[in-house]
Amino acid sequence: MTFHELNTLPKQQLREELIKCCGSSAWVNKMLPFFPADDLVELLEDAEEQWFKCSEEDWKEAFAQHPKIGDTESLKKKFFSTAQWASGEQSGVNTATQQTIEALTEGNQLYEKKFGYIFIVCATGKSAEEMLEILQARLLNDPKDEIEIAADEQNKINKLRLEKLLA
């Protein structure tokens, strides 16, 4: 889609495209007034600013719209509308050993039990082993710090996906 096409989408269709970028309805609602946007740089800046104006509950809503790292079955079923993007973002898992996949699954369970939401990482360009290392390191964080780190990672994802809309 071109930038002009994005700028001229009917509001409901624009909402649907934005929700693919970030699963927080609050963020989507905060972004709608920024259209039509002047350029991509400005749009990405607005996206980040609005993301950090969202509440922790809004962030958790967005996190819940992602498949767990390494969970290829949920990618295919539950996350159909963004499966192609998520699959590409998590492509490092495709070549992972069974041991790494199992460790990611276990780490995801521990993370969700400790923090109350799924592990979020901007997976683009990372191998499964790198994501596992990040997951294991972040399990040591306290909840107050971790929510901020997870929000930063989601912000990276939001921006990448906005760019993908225009690819």
Phi, psi and omega in degrees: 000142178276166178298320178298316179298316178300315181297334185253010177295144171301151187307315182294320178291321176299316178303315180297321178291319180293324181293336174292331181280324182206126184280012177270117179296328178296316179298315179302313180297324178290332182278331185307318180294347182275002178252137003287144180264154181284316180200171184295319180302312179297319180298317179295322177295316178297319180300316179294314180300316181290325178300315183280357169271351179283160179275169176300323178296322176297318178299314182296327175299317178295317181302320184294347181270007179252147170287152176294146178303123178090354182270082186290332179294316180291331175302317184287324188264288189291327188250040185305317186293335179240013185301319181296316178295311183297321178298317177294320180296324182261021186300338177298340180283336185300332182253010183286151175287160177301323179298317179293318179299316179296320179294322176296317179299313179296316179298319177301317180296315179296318181298310182296323178295319183286316189256341177086012176206165183286158176293124179246127175215143173285098191279349183305124177081003182255141174282165177300322180294320177297316180296323177296317178299316179297315179301311181297321178293318183287339175298339181277348183289156172276156185305323181296317179288321186295321180298324178292319179295315179299319178297320177298318179295318178297322178301318178299317180296315179307312184292319177298319182287327173299318178295322179294329176303326185262009182275000000 
